[in-house]
């Protein structure tokens, strides 16, 4: 399992497969990479993207939980 | 998949709420059929106050799950204030209806609470929809719901407004309110509900979409019920105890359940 698909798996229950995939792919593109090329070093960028899109939707505690789950992906 | 995160609390409240609504409606209908209209009105009014009041509390509890200043808090607060405004209007109406045994004046004090309900609910739904704009093309959803709104406004004019305007027995204030309510139902409740349902289209069964989908169905149900009530009252075929009376408590029950589902979805 790639790092990107691990991230998508974390986000999917909350925002759906399509949105999760778009979020991860969009972040990878902003870093000049493809989804397959991103790894643990890119976690701060992914975390910032997730915080930006989810902050208007969920309480801060929920966002913290999601970010913690993202941190467990290797 | 969608239901896996639902708590027992939410399921229990949903089942109990539905049982309460059914018990109130069947009891009121039976009392009405048995020649006890005042008792039927008591049961119906108190049942509705219970359901609407509970819905308001649940929505405020969900708003409280957000920290102060967090953007998601505003939409839940607006919906909660809208539900509370309706509840306050119902309290005043019931006081006239049950305690004073007179019809409340129209326009009157209940309207001072019922009217603000519309912009509050619409504001909550629209803010919620806009919060999802990072994921969805809101412009397309806006255009589709605008087309829907224009079509609904045309139907409203043909079936209701033109008849009300031509009615010489109504005062200008009563006419304005009689037009505002059905217009508010369709333009400030049903149309925003359609807007948010369209915005959430890309979410599939994802948990962050479910609460607002249930909310949209609840608010749309209120709008449709109110519109049908206005139309049937105007053509003189509405009678207390009819199936339409289920629409209001079910709509508010759905709003309350939406708030509980949101807490489950957020894990708070």
Interface residues (C-beta under 8 A of the other chain):
Chain A: X12 X13 X14 X15 X16 X17 X18 X19 X22 X52 X53 X54 X55 X56 X57 X58 X59 X60 X61 X62 X65
Chain B: X1 X5 X65 X66 X67 X70 X71 X72 X131 X132 X134 X135 X202 X203 X204 X205 X206 X207 X208 X209 X265 X266 X267 X268
